[in-house]
Amino acid sequence: MTNSSESPHRKVDEKAGTAGLEEARLRQQAIGVKLRHMFDEVVNEPVPDEFLDILKRADNRSNEGGA
């Protein structure tokens, strides 16, 4: 009886599995880099003037109501 863990086919399957895991890891890293880049771009965008006006009006209303 032969040990199936020493089969040449199993060694090929293990190498293919390891290569697949490495490829998946590299793909995940690339996605992470792109997501961080996109996040940085969004964070560094200026706040639109219209939104700042809305915030100022809301702040003024809360100050008038509480005083």
DSSP file (Angstrom, degrees, kcal/mol; ACC not computed):
  #  RESIDUE AA STRUCTURE BP1 BP2  ACC     N-H-->O    O-->H-N    N-H-->O    O-->H-N    TCO  KAPPA ALPHA  PHI   PSI    X-CA   Y-CA   Z-CA
    1    1 A M              0   0    0      0, 0.0     2,-0.3     0, 0.0     0, 0.0   0.000 360.0 360.0 360.0 137.4    0.0    0.0    0.0
    2    2 A T        -     0   0    0      2,-0.0     2,-0.6     1,-0.0     5,-0.1  -0.713 360.0-113.8-103.0 153.7    1.3    3.5   -0.9
    3    3 A N    >   -     0   0    0     -2,-0.3     3,-1.5     1,-0.1     4,-0.1  -0.745  17.9-152.1 -85.4 121.1    1.0    6.6    1.1
    4    4 A S  G >  S+     0   0    0     -2,-0.6     3,-1.4     1,-0.3     6,-0.2   0.736  91.0  68.6 -68.2 -21.8   -1.2    9.1   -0.8
    5    5 A S  G 3  S+     0   0    0      1,-0.3    -1,-0.3     5,-0.1    -2,-0.0   0.689  99.4  50.5 -70.8 -15.5    0.6   12.1    0.9
    6    6 A E  G <  S+     0   0    0     -3,-1.5    -1,-0.3     4,-0.1    -2,-0.2   0.266  82.1 127.0-102.8  10.6    3.7   11.2   -1.1
    7    7 A S    <>  -     0   0    0     -3,-1.4     4,-1.6     1,-0.1     3,-0.3  -0.419  65.2-131.4 -67.6 139.3    1.9   11.0   -4.4
    8    8 A P  H  > S+     0   0    0      0, 0.0     4,-1.8     0, 0.0     5,-0.1   0.841 108.5  57.0 -60.5 -32.0    3.5   13.2   -7.2
    9    9 A H  H  > S+     0   0    0      1,-0.2     4,-2.4     2,-0.2     5,-0.1   0.886 103.4  52.3 -66.5 -37.4    0.0   14.5   -8.0
   10   10 A R  H  > S+     0   0    0     -3,-0.3     4,-2.6    -6,-0.2    -1,-0.2   0.894 106.8  53.0 -66.3 -38.8   -0.4   15.7   -4.4
   11   11 A K  H  X S+     0   0    0     -4,-1.6     4,-2.2     2,-0.2    -1,-0.2   0.905 110.3  47.6 -63.2 -40.8    2.9   17.6   -4.6
   12   12 A V  H  X S+     0   0    0     -4,-1.8     4,-2.6     2,-0.2    -2,-0.2   0.918 111.9  50.2 -64.7 -43.5    1.7   19.4   -7.8
   13   13 A D  H  X S+     0   0    0     -4,-2.4     4,-2.5     1,-0.2    -2,-0.2   0.896 110.1  50.2 -61.8 -41.1   -1.6   20.2   -6.2
   14   14 A E  H  X S+     0   0    0     -4,-2.6     4,-2.6     2,-0.2    -1,-0.2   0.906 111.4  48.3 -65.0 -41.4    0.1   21.6   -3.1
   15   15 A K  H  X S+     0   0    0     -4,-2.2     4,-2.6     2,-0.2    -2,-0.2   0.914 112.8  48.0 -64.8 -42.0    2.4   23.8   -5.2
   16   16 A A  H  X S+     0   0    0     -4,-2.6     4,-2.4     2,-0.2    -2,-0.2   0.896 112.3  49.8 -64.4 -39.6   -0.6   25.0   -7.2
   17   17 A G  H  X S+     0   0    0     -4,-2.5     4,-2.2     2,-0.2    -2,-0.2   0.907 111.6  47.8 -65.1 -42.0   -2.5   25.7   -4.0
   18   18 A T  H  X S+     0   0    0     -4,-2.6     4,-2.3     2,-0.2    -2,-0.2   0.909 112.5  48.9 -64.9 -42.7    0.5   27.6   -2.6
   19   19 A A  H  X S+     0   0    0     -4,-2.6     4,-2.4     1,-0.2    -2,-0.2   0.891 110.8  51.4 -64.2 -39.3    0.8   29.6   -5.8
   20   20 A G  H  X S+     0   0    0     -4,-2.4     4,-2.3     2,-0.2    -2,-0.2   0.893 110.0  48.7 -64.5 -40.1   -2.9   30.4   -5.7
   21   21 A L  H  X S+     0   0    0     -4,-2.2     4,-2.4     2,-0.2    -2,-0.2   0.900 111.5  49.6 -66.3 -40.6   -2.7   31.6   -2.2
   22   22 A E  H  X S+     0   0    0     -4,-2.3     4,-2.5     2,-0.2    -2,-0.2   0.912 111.2  49.4 -64.1 -42.3    0.2   33.8   -3.0
   23   23 A E  H  X S+     0   0    0     -4,-2.4     4,-2.3     1,-0.2    -2,-0.2   0.911 111.5  49.1 -63.5 -41.8   -1.6   35.2   -6.0
   24   24 A A  H  X S+     0   0    0     -4,-2.3     4,-2.4     2,-0.2    -2,-0.2   0.900 110.8  50.6 -64.0 -40.9   -4.7   35.9   -3.9
   25   25 A R  H  X S+     0   0    0     -4,-2.4     4,-2.2     2,-0.2    -2,-0.2   0.924 111.5  47.3 -63.5 -44.6   -2.5   37.6   -1.2
   26   26 A L  H  X S+     0   0    0     -4,-2.5     4,-2.3     1,-0.2    -2,-0.2   0.885 111.2  51.7 -64.4 -38.3   -0.9   39.8   -3.8
   27   27 A R  H  X S+     0   0    0     -4,-2.3     4,-2.2     2,-0.2    -2,-0.2   0.912 109.7  49.4 -64.1 -42.5   -4.3   40.7   -5.3
   28   28 A Q  H  X S+     0   0    0     -4,-2.4     4,-2.5     1,-0.2    -2,-0.2   0.891 110.0  51.4 -63.9 -39.8   -5.6   41.7   -1.9
   29   29 A Q  H  X S+     0   0    0     -4,-2.2     4,-2.4     2,-0.2    -2,-0.2   0.922 109.4  49.8 -62.6 -43.4   -2.5   43.8   -1.3
   30   30 A A  H  X S+     0   0    0     -4,-2.3     4,-2.2     1,-0.2    -2,-0.2   0.898 111.0  49.4 -62.7 -40.9   -3.1   45.6   -4.6
   31   31 A I  H  X S+     0   0    0     -4,-2.2     4,-2.6     1,-0.2    -1,-0.2   0.915 110.2  51.5 -63.4 -42.7   -6.7   46.2   -3.8
   32   32 A G  H  X S+     0   0    0     -4,-2.5     4,-2.4     2,-0.2    -2,-0.2   0.898 109.0  50.1 -61.3 -41.7   -5.7   47.6   -0.4
   33   33 A V  H  X S+     0   0    0     -4,-2.4     4,-2.2     2,-0.2    -1,-0.2   0.927 112.5  47.0 -62.7 -45.2   -3.2   50.0   -1.9
   34   34 A K  H  X S+     0   0    0     -4,-2.2     4,-2.5     1,-0.2    -2,-0.2   0.899 111.6  50.9 -65.6 -40.2   -5.8   51.3   -4.4
   35   35 A L  H  X S+     0   0    0     -4,-2.6     4,-2.6     2,-0.2    -1,-0.2   0.911 110.3  49.2 -63.8 -41.9   -8.4   51.7   -1.7
   36   36 A R  H  X S+     0   0    0     -4,-2.4     4,-2.5     2,-0.2    -1,-0.2   0.904 111.2  50.5 -63.1 -39.9   -6.0   53.7    0.5
   37   37 A H  H  X S+     0   0    0     -4,-2.2     4,-2.0     2,-0.2    -2,-0.2   0.930 112.0  46.6 -63.0 -45.7   -5.2   55.9   -2.5
   38   38 A M  H  X S+     0   0    0     -4,-2.5     4,-2.1     2,-0.2    -2,-0.2   0.910 112.0  51.0 -63.0 -42.3   -8.8   56.5   -3.2
   39   39 A F  H  X S+     0   0    0     -4,-2.6     4,-2.7     1,-0.2     5,-0.2   0.922 108.9  51.3 -61.5 -44.8   -9.5   57.3    0.5
   40   40 A D  H  X S+     0   0    0     -4,-2.5     4,-1.9     1,-0.2    -1,-0.2   0.891 108.7  51.8 -60.5 -39.6   -6.7   59.7    0.6
   41   41 A E  H  < S+     0   0    0     -4,-2.0     4,-0.4     2,-0.2    -1,-0.2   0.923 111.9  45.8 -62.7 -43.8   -8.0   61.5   -2.5
   42   42 A V  H >< S+     0   0    0     -4,-2.1     3,-1.2     1,-0.2    -2,-0.2   0.918 111.8  51.2 -66.1 -43.5  -11.5   61.8   -0.9
   43   43 A V  H 3< S+     0   0    0     -4,-2.7    -1,-0.2     1,-0.3    -2,-0.2   0.855 110.5  49.8 -62.7 -34.9  -10.1   63.0    2.4
   44   44 A N  T 3< S+     0   0    0     -4,-1.9    -1,-0.3    -5,-0.2    -2,-0.2   0.464  84.4 110.9 -87.1  -1.3   -8.0   65.7    0.7
   45   45 A E  S <  S-     0   0    0     -3,-1.2     2,-0.1    -4,-0.4    -3,-0.0  -0.478  76.7-109.1 -69.3 143.3  -10.9   67.1   -1.4
   46   46 A P        -     0   0    0      0, 0.0    -1,-0.1     0, 0.0    -2,-0.1  -0.392  31.8-106.0 -71.2 153.3  -12.0   70.6   -0.3
   47   47 A V        -     0   0    0      1,-0.1     5,-0.1    -2,-0.1     0, 0.0  -0.661  42.7-109.1 -77.8 128.8  -15.3   71.0    1.4
   48   48 A P     >  -     0   0    0      0, 0.0     4,-1.9     0, 0.0     3,-0.4  -0.281  18.4-126.1 -60.2 142.9  -17.8   72.5   -1.0
   49   49 A D  H  > S+     0   0    0      1,-0.2     4,-2.5     2,-0.2     5,-0.2   0.864 109.3  58.5 -57.6 -38.3  -18.8   76.1   -0.2
   50   50 A E  H  > S+     0   0    0      1,-0.2     4,-2.0     2,-0.2    -1,-0.2   0.896 106.6  47.7 -60.2 -40.2  -22.5   75.2   -0.3
   51   51 A F  H  > S+     0   0    0     -3,-0.4     4,-2.2     2,-0.2    -1,-0.2   0.893 109.8  52.2 -69.2 -38.7  -21.9   72.7    2.5
   52   52 A L  H  X S+     0   0    0     -4,-1.9     4,-2.4     2,-0.2    -2,-0.2   0.897 108.4  52.1 -62.9 -39.0  -19.9   75.2    4.5
   53   53 A D  H  X S+     0   0    0     -4,-2.5     4,-2.6     2,-0.2    -2,-0.2   0.914 108.2  50.7 -62.0 -43.1  -22.8   77.7    4.2
   54   54 A I  H  X S+     0   0    0     -4,-2.0     4,-2.3     1,-0.2    -2,-0.2   0.916 111.1  48.7 -60.8 -43.6  -25.3   75.0    5.4
   55   55 A L  H  X S+     0   0    0     -4,-2.2     4,-2.4     2,-0.2    -1,-0.2   0.899 110.6  50.7 -64.1 -40.3  -23.0   74.3    8.4
   56   56 A K  H  X S+     0   0    0     -4,-2.4     4,-2.6     2,-0.2    -2,-0.2   0.917 111.0  48.4 -63.5 -43.2  -22.7   78.0    9.2
   57   57 A R  H  X S+     0   0    0     -4,-2.6     4,-2.4     1,-0.2    -2,-0.2   0.913 112.2  48.7 -63.9 -41.6  -26.5   78.5    9.1
   58   58 A A  H  X S+     0   0    0     -4,-2.3     4,-2.1     2,-0.2    -1,-0.2   0.900 112.0  49.3 -64.1 -40.2  -27.1   75.5   11.3
   59   59 A D  H  X S+     0   0    0     -4,-2.4     4,-2.0     2,-0.2    -2,-0.2   0.914 110.7  50.2 -65.3 -42.7  -24.4   76.8   13.8
   60   60 A N  H  X S+     0   0    0     -4,-2.6     4,-2.3     1,-0.2    -2,-0.2   0.908 110.2  50.6 -62.9 -41.8  -26.0   80.3   13.8
   61   61 A R  H  X S+     0   0    0     -4,-2.4     4,-2.3     1,-0.2    -1,-0.2   0.906 110.5  48.4 -63.0 -41.9  -29.5   78.8   14.5
   62   62 A S  H  X S+     0   0    0     -4,-2.1     4,-1.5     1,-0.2    -1,-0.2   0.850 112.5  49.1 -70.0 -31.6  -28.2   76.7   17.4
   63   63 A N  H  X S+     0   0    0     -4,-2.0     4,-0.9     2,-0.2    -2,-0.2   0.872 112.5  47.5 -72.8 -36.6  -26.5   79.7   18.9
   64   64 A E  H  < S+     0   0    0     -4,-2.3     3,-0.2     1,-0.2    -2,-0.2   0.888 113.6  47.3 -70.1 -39.5  -29.5   81.9   18.6
   65   65 A G  H  < S+     0   0    0     -4,-2.3    -1,-0.2     1,-0.2    -2,-0.2   0.827 114.7  45.3 -72.2 -31.9  -31.8   79.3   20.1
   66   66 A G  H  <        0   0    0     -4,-1.5    -1,-0.2     1,-0.2    -2,-0.2   0.611 360.0 360.0 -88.1 -13.2  -29.6   78.5   23.1
   67   67 A A     <        0   0    0     -4,-0.9    -1,-0.2    -3,-0.2    -2,-0.1   0.463 360.0 360.0 -88.5 360.0  -28.7   82.1   24.0
